[in-house]
Amino acid sequence: MTISEFSVKRSISILMFALILIVMGLWSLSTMKLDLLPDIEMPTLTVITSYPGAASEEIERIVSEPLEKGVGTVTNLKSVSSISKENVSLLTIEFESGTDTNVGAQDVRDALDLVVSNLPDEINRPIIVKMNVSQMPVLVIGISGIEETITLKKLVDDKISDRLKRMDGVGSVMVLGGDEREIQVQMNYLKMQELSISSNAIISSLRAQNLNLPAGIINEGQREFLLRSIGEFDSISDIESIIVGSTSYGEPVYLHNVAEVIDGKKESRSYMRTDREQGVVLMVTKQSSANTVSVAKNVKNELEKISKELPSNIIFYPIMDQGKEVSTVISSTATNALVGGLLAVVFIFFFLHGWRPTLAISVAIPLSIIATFIPIKAAGYSLNIMTLGGLALGVGMLVDNAVVVIENIYRNMETGKNRKDAASTGASQVSMAIIASTFTTVAVFLPMSLSSGVAGQLSRGLSLTVSFSLLASLIVALTVVPMIASNIFKRQEERQTIKKKNVRGPMHIIRDKYGKILAWTLKSRRTMLSFLVLIIITTVGAGWFFVGMEFMPKADTGTITFNLELPVGARLSETDLKAGILEDIALSIPEVERIMMMIGSSPVMQMAAFGPEGSNQAMAMIKLYDEDQRTRSAEEITNEIRDRFPESPGIKLENQDMASTSMMGGSSSAIDIKIFGKDLDRTGAYALEIEKAIRTVDGAVDVHSSYEQGKPEISIQINKEKAMRLGLPVAVVAGQLRTFTLGTVSTRLREKNGDETDIRVRLREEDRLTREAIESLPINLPMGGTVPLKEVADFQESYGPIEIEHEDQTRLVHVYANRTERNLGDIVTDIKIAIAPIVEKFPSGYNYELGGENETMKDSFKDLTLAMIMAIILVYAIMA
């Protein structure tokens, strides 16, 4: 008994089978998470290592180079690149496609452990971060309302952040911006000299007198007591009253005699504001397995509850809501799929001339779609733009199998068979044909799921969804359709009546025309073959020469991001001034709802790899009104802001696509030309020539080089001979200088509510902000007394590189560009022509590569081309 015969004879069983598919499909649909894109896990790790106070060259030599060599032996390693900049080293480790990043992270961690032990103690332990699209913030919200940002940040940390972290599906909650409390011990070096108190004595005393230690257990009668020695500070007055030394007469010297203890804030190198209001920014990310829409909705609901418990002046400014974006995109895609299904039903009715076969098709389409959710859920995929796109693409193909079965059932009915025999025989006769047809179509899509890299992860959901939907339609066509046909289709006599009534209907006219064309085609085979060859050549040629190439089309997400950069060495106040101009321009545009501005950088931003990277940089996130509330696209508004921003020498304004940045593993530009060479200045000169050439290419915008004039610095060259004659090793001199200027966190003030505050020891501001003051700093001698710093060191003004980049342990400089109005492939072709005269004169040891989105596009197209060749081979194999 064939499956079709079983379906006709056991209609109730097939009906129950269909109900089971509906129930399981709807359950799978209800439990699937909603995302904008599938989970794309880049085979990339970022190692962040901070060394406070170190310049770029020290970071390169002391941190980056040892770490690069340490991880160079890790298995499945594809490339290692690094960025060495002030205070921090960023190491990017890329593995071969398909590598398990969890295993790779453990291998990297083991390799780093062997290196870290040889690094200076002041270097913080490396942090390893995995790259994943799910790490994009689900929500970005600006918060303001309290002028004192220490109070605002503490309020957000205590009342908002902690509650959100405990919510299901929330991965992390970060609070950017705002000031942090810090206890500052500001030393007066004149009084220190007068009383013979050194900075080391102050630091040691603070550490030694801020301790609680266990002292064991004693028994007394029937009770047991725990012994503890209590000595931790309870207040600022406790800190001020500690003894840090004694005079020559034996009188105690208290801390308040040589320093002022201030309950202040950490030195700020950044501002954060929304719509010109100072505040903080709340960034919420989800767990990789969580539902984007649910997490965003739940967090917003929780924030609404929290807002009722906060002071009335606290204002929330939504900047980015990925949940809303996902809902809009998925709703639009689902609507398109529904419209496509309805149109398919309408055309089926038009061609089949009857409501009964149309009803069978109308049942087959939704049943096949609902059944498709079962394997999608089982395969671990979410509902996203790719899987829904696969369903929308498959809707038109879902009816093919059912139409073939229905037509053959009618053909059997016309030979005199009753509808049950016709349904059974008709479905069985075409079963092998539709199985072969379905598997050839699946063979076209299935190889796409085997592609590697970003393209493979993007297309895998689409190709598997189409394959699952086709297989589901095959099952429905061989079971449910014959069951319906055996119960509701008209008998042979009724069918003949319909045929007579429609003897010269539209379908018969079309059929007659087609018959004549087919007859001519069979007689004129050579002419037809030549015509087909001409069509193939024409279409391939048109596609090659006139259809552009790009990795990802630009999407209007409703959020525009700009990076603003001033010349290196620009003061934070100057960056703030230029950022204010950008704010004014953005807020003057009717389509702009609000703007969030981040100016300068902070350690939290550096660790989060989000936001500006120095005092000369700013980032603007501009939220637009919804598309139905504006007449222009995000790209048009972006171009207006770019055109209206006043051009000034050395000032760069670059648009950044956040979605592409995440999928590109952190690269923020569509075009990235890498120039390799040992001499950084010479490589930079070539980069500036290439930058100038690219500016002439139509469609290339935001062109800039990573090579910049170094940051002005004062190099303090310690005279080792003079210093050692006074018993001062270089490390002692450098350590004392660091304490005087940057400060040393000696200990922490622990309060009863669990809060801990750093206690930083440094000189008063007026004693350390000028070159003359630094030259006169008193360096303590081992045998007592002091010597001015200028007696053991020389001062020299110079420029240190702001960033030093490596790739595979070779220095390089980047030239970046974005695109507008033209496709990426054409722009890259013109760029190659424009820079050809420059790269041809590169000496030995210097070369260049094209990277960025263009590199990813080439790799992806290569994988997809191989998938297409495999698909063709599989189709012929199945047909054979």
N, C-alpha and C positions, 0 to 999 in steps of 0.2 A: 504493500500500500504506500503510494507516494504521499508526500506532505500535503499536496493539493487535494487528493482524494480524502485524506483524513480530515482536512478543514471543512470539506463539504458534508461529510457524513457526521462529523462531531461538531456541529455549529456551536453548541453550548460550551464545549471545551475551549474552542477558539475564542468565544466571547469572554470567557473567564481569563484566558491568556491575555487578551487585549486589556481587560480591566486591571490585571496584575501589572502590565506594562505602564498603564496610566498612573496607578498608585505609586509604583516604584519611581517612575519618572518624575512625578510631581514632588515626591519626597526628596529625591536627589536635587531637584531644582530649588526647593525651599532651604536646603542645607548648604548649598554652594555659596562660596563667598563672592562678593562683587569687587572687581578691581578694574582700573583703567587699562592696564597692560598685564600680561602674564608675568609670573615671577621670573625675572631675568637675573640669574646669579652670574656676575662677571667672574672669570677665573683670575681675579686680581685681589691682592691684599695691599693695604697701605700701612706702613709702620711709621708712627709719629713719635719722635724723640725730642724732647725739649731740653735746652741748655740755656737757662736764663742769663742774659747779659752777654752772650757770645756773639761775635760778628760772623758774617757769612763764611769767610775764609777759615775761621776756627771751626765752625760747624762742619765744613767740608772735610777738613783735615782730621779733626778729632772724632767726629761722629759718623758722617756719611760714608767716607771711604772704608773705615773698618767694618761697618755694617754691610756694605756692598760685598766686600770680600767674604764676610762670614756667611751670607746667604747664597753665595755663588755656587755652592755644592749641593743645594737642595734639588731633589729629583723633580722631573717634569717642568723644570724652569724654562720659560720662554725668553723673558727679558727682565732686567732690573734697571730702574731709573730712579734718580733722586733729585730733590730740590733742597739746596742748602741756603737758608736765609737766616736773618737775624733771629736768634733765640730758638730756632727749631729746625729739625731735619725731617723731611718727608720722603720716605722710601716707598716706591711703588713696585710691587713684585707681580709680574704677570706669568701665569702658568699656561701650559699647553691646554687647548680646548678639551673639555671633558674631565679635567682633573678635579677631584673632590677637594674643594677649598678648605673643608674642615681638616682633612689629612694634611693638606699643604700648610695650613696655619700652624699645626702642631710641629711639622718639620721646621718651619721658619722659627718658631718659638725655641725649639731645641738648639738651632744654629745660633740664634741671638744670645742664648744663655752663655755660650762659650766666649762671646765677644764682650758682653756687658761687664763682666767682672774685671776687664782690663781698662774700662773707661773711667774718667774722673768721677769722684763721688757726687759732684754737683749736678751731674747729668741725671735727669729723671728716667725711670725705667721705660723702655719702649712700649707703646700701646699698639696693638694689632687690630686693624679694622677691616672687615670684609665689605666688598662692594656689592650692593644689591639694589635693584630698583625699588624694592619695598622700603628702603631706608629713606626715601623721599618723604618729607613731612606730609602728614595727612592734613594737619591744620597749622597755619601760621597766624598768630593773633597778636596785635599790638595792644599794650595795656598802659594807660596813663591815668593821671588824676591826682597824684601826690608829687609835689615839687621835689621833695627830698627823696632821691632815688634809692638811697639805702633802705629807707622805710618801705618804699614801694616794692623793692626786690624781696625784702624779707617777708612782706605780706604775701607776695605771689608764691614764694617758696613754701611758706607755712600753710597758707589757706587754700592754695590752688594746686600747685605742683604735686604736693604729697598726696592729695586726694585723687588726682588724675592718674598718678602712677599705679594706684591700687586697682584701677578699673580693668576689666577683662578686655583683652585685645590690645591694650596700650603697651607699646614696646619701651618707649622712653619719653621723658618730658624734659626739655631743656629751656632754661631761662637765660636769654641773652641780654646783655646791656645792664645798666644800673650799676651803682656803686656798691662796694662791699666794705663792711666794717673792718677796721684794723687798729690795734693798739700800737701807737708809734712812740718809741723812746728816742727823742731827738736830742742827740748829744751836743753839748757845747764844748768844743775842743779847747777853748781858752781856759775854761774852768777845769777841764780834765788835765791840762798841762800844769795848771797852778796846784792842783791836789795830787798830781802824779797818778792819775787813774787812766788805764788803757781801755780801749774798746773790747779787747779780749776779756778783761776783768769783768766788764759789765755783762757781756754775753754769758760768761761762765757762771756769774752770780745768779742771773735770771734762771738759767737752766737748773742750777743746783738747789735753788730755793722754791722751786715750783714742782714739788713731787708729793705724791701719795704712794706709800709702799706698804705691802703686807709684811707683818712681823711675826707671823706664826699663830699658834693657838695655846691657850692656857686653860687649865681646869680648876674650878673653884666650887667645891661642894658637888652638888648634882648637876652643875651647869658647865657648859663649855663656851669659852669666849674667843672670838677672833681678834687678833691684835693688828692694828693698822696705825702707821705713822702718817699724820695729816699735815701737809705743808703747802698745798696748792693755793694759788692766789684766789681770793674771793672778789676783789674789787681793784679799781685803779689805785686807791690809796695803799693797798697791800703792796702793789708793784713799786710805788714811789718810795716806800719806807724800807726797802731791803738795803742791806749794807753791801757796798761794792768794793770796799777797801778801807784803808786807814791813813791818817796823816803821819808825818814824821814824828809827831808827838803821841801817836797811838790813839788818837781820837777817831771814831768811826766816820766814814764818809758814806752818806746815804745817796741813793740814786737821784733824788730830787736836788742834791747839791751840784750835780754835774750834767743833768739832763732834764728835759721836760717830758712828762708822760701825757700823751694826748689820746683821747678816745676819738679817733678820726676814721678815715677811709683810705682804702688802697689807692695808689696812684693810678688815675684813669687815663687810658690812651684811646678811648672810644666814646662815641655818643650814639644814642638810639632814640629815634623819635618817629611818631606817626602823625601825619597831617600837622607837622611843625610842633607837636606836643612831646616834650621829653618823657621817656618812659622805658619800658622793657618789652621784649618780644618773647612770646611763648611759642615753642615749636613742639608739636606732638607727632611722634612716629608710631606706627602700629607694629605689632608682631607679624612676622612673615606669613603666618597661617591665618591671620585675622581678616575679617571682612572690612574693606576700606569704608564702605558706606555706613555699616553698622557702627564702626569705631568713631567715625566723624560725627554721626548723629548722636551717639551716646555721650561723647565728650561735650558737644554743644548743649545737650540737655543738662548735663552736670554743671557746666559753666553757668547756665541760666539759674540753677538752684543756688550755686555758690554766690552769684552776684547779689542775691537777696540778703546774704549774710555779710556783705562787704559794705564799706562806707559808700554813700550815695554818689560821691564824686569820682569813683573808679569807673573808667570807661573802657570797653572792649572794642577793638577795631579789627574785624576779620580781614585778613589780607589774602590768604590762600585757603581754599576749602576743596581738597581733592575729592571728598565725598560727593559734593554737589556736582563737580565736574564729571565724575564717574557716572552718577545718576543720569545726567544730561546726555552723555555719549551713549550709554547703554539703552536709554529710553529711545533715542533717535534710531539706533541700530535695530532695536526690536521692532519699532514702528515700520521701518523699511522692510524688514523680513515679513511682517504681517501683511503689508500692502502687496508685497511680491506674491505671497501665498494667495491672497484674494484675486489678484490679477490672473494667476495661474488657473484658478477655479473658473473665472469668467471665460477665459479662452477655451478651457476644456468644454464648457457648456456650449460655446459657439461652434466648436468643431464636432462634438459628439451628438448634438441635437437631442438631448434628453436629460431629465433631472436625475434619473436613476444612476447612470454612470457618473454623472457629476457628483452625486451624493457619495458614491464609493471613493472618488478622488478626494472629496472634501473630508472624508474620514481618514483616508490614508495619510494626507499631509500632516495634520496635527498629531496623529498617533505616531508617525515616524519621528517627528520633532521631539515629542515628549519622551519616546523611547531612547532617543539619542542622549538625553541627559544622564541616563544610567551609566553608560561607559565613560562619559566625560567625568562624572563624579568619581567613578572607580579609578580612573587614571590620575586623579588628584588635580584636575584643572579647575580653575575658577571661571566664573562668567566675566569675560572681559571683551574688549573690542575685537580681539582676534577670534575667540571661540564663537561669539555672536555673529561676527562677519562670516565665519565658516557656515553657520546655520543659514544666514541670509543667502549665501552663495549656493548652498545645497537645496534651498526650497524649490528652485526651478527644476532641479534634477530629480527631486523626490517623486515626481509624478510619472517619470519615464517608464519605470517598471510597471506601475499600475495601469498606465494607458495601454501598454503592449498586451498585458494579461486581459484587460477588458475587451480590447478589439478582437483578440483571438477567441474569447468566450462568445462574443457575438457572431463571429464567423462560424463557430460550431453550432450555434443556435440556428443559423440560417440554413444549415444542412439538414435540419429536421430534428435535432436532438433537443430534449427538454433542458431546462435551465440548470438542473443539478448535474446531469451528465456533461452538458456543455461547459459548466464551470470547472468540473473536475478534469475533463479531457483538455480543455483549452489552456488552463494554467499549467498542466503537466507538459504539454507540447512545447511551450515556450520557456519552460523553466531553465533549461541549459543555456538558452540564448540570453536570457536576462541575467543569469548568474555570470556568464562570460562578460556581458556588457558592463555589469556592475564592477566586476573585479578589474577590468581594464581601466575603468574610471578611477577606482581606488588606487590602482598601480601608478596613475599619474600624480596623485596627491601624496601617497605614502612616503616616497623618497624624500619629500620636503622635510618630514619629521626627523630624518636621519642626518640632516645638515648640522654642522657644528657652529659655534660662535653665536653672536647676537642674532643673526638672521635665522639660525636653526631654532633658537629658543622662542623667537617671535612667531615663526611660521608653523611651529610644531602643533600648537593648539588649533590653528586654522585647518591644517591638513588632516589632523586626526578627527576633528569635528566633522569635516566633510565626509571622511571615510566612514565614521560611525553612522552618520545620517544615511548614507547610501546603503550600508549594510542593513540598517533598520528598515529602510524602504523596501529592500529586497525581501526581508522576512514578512513584512506586512503585505506585499504584493502576492506572495505565495501562500499566505494563510488567510488573512482578514479579507482581502479583496475577493477571492473565490467564495468565501463564506457569505459575504454580502450579495454577490452575484447570484448565488444559488437560491437566494430567498426573495430578491426584489426585482431582478431583471425581467423584462417582458419576454413572453414566449415568442417563438419563431413567427407565428402569424401576425402578431402585433408589430413585430419588427419590419416585416414586409410592408405592412400598411404605412408605416412611417417612411419607408424608402420611396413608396409610390407617391406620397404627398410631397416629398422633397426631391422629386426626380430631377428638377433643374434648379436646385438651390445653389447658393454660393460655393459650397464645398464641391459640387459636381463640376462647376465651371473651373475651379482651381485644379481639380483632378484631371479634367480634360486637357487643360493647358500643360500641366506637368507631364502628361502622357506624351504629348507631341514633342516637348523638349527632350524627354528621355529617349524617344525613338530617334530623334536627330543626333543626339549625343552618341548613341550606340553605332550609328552609321558613320559618323565623322570622328573616329577615334583619334587619328593623328592631329586633326585640328583642335580637338578638345584637350589632348595631352599637351600640345604646344601652348594653348591658352592657360592651362593650369601652371605650367612651368613659368610663364610670364607673370602670372599673379603672384607666385611664390617669390620670384626675384624682386618684383615691385614692392611687395609688402615688407620683405626683409630689408631691402634698400631704404625704404621710407622709414622703417623703424630705426635703422642704424644711423641715418643722417639727420632725421628730423625729430626723433623722440629723444628728449633729454634723459639724463640719469641723475638720481639722487637717492640717498639712503633712506631718509625719512621725510615725507612731505611736511611742510610747516603747518602747525595746527594752531588755531585760535583758542587758547586756553583761558583767556580773560585776564591773564597776568603778564606783565612786561617787566623784565629785569634788566637793569643797566648797571655796568661797572664803570665808575669814574676814577681816573687816576691822574694825579698831578705829578710834576717832576719829583724825583727822589730827593728827600731832604725837606720837602715842604712841611710847614708846621701844621698841626692839627687844626688850628683856628683858620688857616687859609683853605684847607680842604673843606671845612665846615661852611665857609663862605661860598665856595663854588657849588657845593651840594645844595645850598639854599637856592641858588639860581635854578638848578635842575628841578627842585621842588616847586618853585614858582611857575616854571614852564608847564610842568605836568598838571598841576592843579588848575591852570587856566584853560585846559582842554575840556570841553563839555563831557566827553566820554569817560573821563577819569573819575572814579569814585573816591579813591584815597591813595596815599603814597606812604610807604614806610622807608625810612632812610637809616642806614647803618654807616657810621663815619668812624674811621680808624679801626684798630684791631684790639682784640683781647685774647688772653690764653684760652678762654672757653671757646671763642670762635675758631681759633687755630686747631684745637682738639676736635671740634665738630666739623672741621674742613668746610666751614660755611661762613660767608661774609668777607669783608675786606681783609687784607693781609698786612697793612701798615698804616702809619699815620697820614700818608699821602693818598690813601684810597678810600672810596666810599661805594656802597651798593644801594641801589634804589629798587624796591619792589612796588610796582604800580598796579593797582587793582582797577580793572575797567568794569563798567556796568555790563550786565548780561547782553548777549548779542541782539536780543529782541528789543533792547532799549537804546541801541546805537546804530548808526548807519554806516560806520566805517569799520574795517577789520583792524586787528591788533597790529598787523604789519604796516598799515597806512599810518596809524597813530605813532608807531615806533619811528617811522621815517620822518614824521613831523617833528617829534621831539629831537631827533638827531639833527635835523636841519636848523631848528630854532636855537639849539644850544650854541652859544658864541664860541668860535674857534679861537684858541690861544696857543702859543708855542709851548709844546711839552705837555699839554693837557689832552687826555684821551678819554673818549666816551664810547663804550662798547656794549652792544646788546648781547645778552646771554640767554640761550634757550635752556631752561632748567631741565626739561624732559630729556633733551638730547645729551645734556651734560651727564645725567645719571646713566644713560645707556652707553655713553662713550667712555665710561670709567673715569669721569672727572674732567675730560677735555671740554672746554667751553666754546670752542670755535669749530666752524665747519671745515676750515682749511688750516693745516698746520705744516709748515715747511721747517724741517729740522736740519740745521747746519752744524756739522761735527768738525771739531778741530781742537788741538791742545791749547793754542794761544787764544785766550778769551777775547782780547782786544781785536785781534785780527779776524776772528770768527764773527765778532760783533760788527766789524766794518763791512764784511760781506752781507750780513743780515740787513744792514741799513740800505745797501744797494738793492737787495732783493725787495725790501719793503717799498722802496721808491718805484721800482718797476711794476709791482703788483697794483699800486695805486692807479695805474693807467688802464687796468683791466675793467671792462664794463661789468657791473654786477658785484664786484668785490668791494665790501665796505668794512669799516672797523679794522683797517689794516694797521698792525703795530708789531713791533719787535719786542722780545723779552730782554734784549740787551739794552741796558740803561746806564747812564752815568752813575758811578758809584755813590753811595751815601757818604756825605762828608763826615770824617771822623778824625779824632786826635789820637795818634798812635803814641803810647807811652812805652818807650824802649828802656827797660831797666838795665842799668850798667852793672853787669854781674860782678865785675872785679870790685868796684866801689862798694856794692851792697855786701859782698861776702867779707870784706875787710871789717865791716861793722857787724858781722854776724847775722846778716839778713839774707836768707835764701830767696830766690825769686818768688817762690810760692807764698812766703810770708808777706812780702811786699804787696803782691797781687791780691792776697786775701784781705789784708787790711784796707787796701784801696776799694775793693768790692764792698766791704762793710760800710765804709764812709759814704759811698755814693749810691749804690744800689740798695744797700741794707742787707742785714742778715736776720732771718726769722729764728729767734733764739728759742722760743717756746710758745705755748698757747694758753690763753685764758679760758678755762672751762667753767661754764655757768651751770647752775642747778637744773635748768631746763634742757640741758644737753648740748646747747650751742657752744661752739669753740671758735675763738678769735685769735688770729695770728698776732704775736708780739714782735714787731720789727724794730731792730736797732740800726740807726743810721744818723748821720750828721744833720744838723738843722739845715733847712733849705738855703738860707743865706750863706752858709759856709761851704756849699758844694756846687753852686750853679754857674760859677765863672771859671775861666781858665786859671786866673791868678789864685783863686781859692784852692783849686785842685793842686796847683804847683806847691802851695804852702802847707798842704796837709801833713800833720805830724805822724811819722812812722815810728812806732815804739821799738826801741832797741832791746835786745835780750838782757843786757846788763843794767837796764834802767836808762831813762832819758828818752829823748825823741830826736829825730832828724827830719827836716823838710823833705818832701818827696822829690823836689827838684834837685836835691843833692845826690840822689842815687838813680835818677832817671832823666831821659831826654824826651822832650815833647815835640811832635812833628805832625803837621796837618797833612791829611791825605784823603783819598777817596777809596772806600772799600766797596766791592761789588755787592749790590743789593740782593742778588740771587745767583747761585751757581748751580747749574743743572748738569746731571750726568745721565747717560743712557748706556748700559752695559759698560760702565766704568770709563766712559769717554765724555769729555765736556761737550756741550752743545748749546746752541742759541736757537730760539724759535722765532718764526715770523708767522703771525696769526692773521686770519681774515674770516669774515662772515660773508654770507651771500644774500642778495635780494634781487627779486624780479627775474632772475635767470636761474636755470637749473645748475646743479653742482658740476655735472660732467662737462658742460660747455665752458664753465668758468675755469675749471682745472686745466682744460686743454689750452685755453688762452694764456693762463699763468705759465705753463711749461714753455710756451713760445716766448713770452716776455722775459723770463729769467734765463733762457738758454745762453745768451752771450756772457752772462755773469758766471754761471756755474762751469762753463767751458774753460775759464781761466783759473779755476781752483788748483792750487799746487798739490803735490803729493801729501797725503795725510789729512786732506780736507775733502768732505763730500756732503751730499744732502739727500734727504728722503722726504717724500710727501706723506703726511700723516693726517690725523684728525678724522673727521667724518668720511673724507675721501678714502682713507686707508680701510676703514671698516666697510665702506660700500664695496670696494674692490674685493675684499676677502669674502664678503657675503655673496656677491654676484658669482664669484668662482664656485662657492659651495652650491649655490642654486643651479648653476649651469651643469655641474656634475649630477645633481639631483634630476634635472631634466633629461640628461642622457640616460641615466638609470631608468627613469620612467618610460622612455621610449623602448628600451630593451625589454622591460617587464611587460609592456603592452603586447609586443610581438611574441614574447614567450607564452603569454596566456592565449593569444589567438592561435598559436601553433598547436 
